[in-house]
Amino acid sequence: MNTLERKYLKKSCQKLAGMLPLTPVSMLKWYAEHEDQYNVEEVNGCVSCLFSFPLLMENGGIIRSIKDLEHGRLEQIILLVYDHDMIIADCSAIHASMHDFLSGNRRWSISAQKATGCIWSTIHCALLRFQNSVPCPVR
């Protein structure tokens, strides 16, 4: 994990600490060993921080340790776009099998509602603008 990745993953985990399954420190330790679970890129002065993590254990139980993350499912995916220290865009999704969503398991639906309710719904800077390499608006 390079300096830019560590800085923005740490910043993201701290901002969203209330919705993460573990503490920001534990999540950073997990990300250090799971480089396929995040991507941090800088384009035109803006930094995109894309990361994901399991919301529940494979058996539907609550994640309580780094070991539990290894066997998780119902994955939360988050994209935060920063212009220096300010979040200018965000996006969130949940990835799971259709069976998990349609099975009627109350624990799945509560976690999905909690996770999606914690992410802001207003987009301040269009991701299309960011992806097309147009500079972010002046602060």
Secondary structure, 3 states (H helix, E strand, C coil): CCHHHHHHHHHHHHHCHHHCCCCHHHHHHHHHHCHHHEEEEEECCEEEEEEEEEEEECCCCECCCHHHHCCEEEEEEEEEEEECCEEEEEEEEEECCHHHHHCCCHHHHHHHHHHHHCCCCCCCCCHHHHHCCCCCCCC
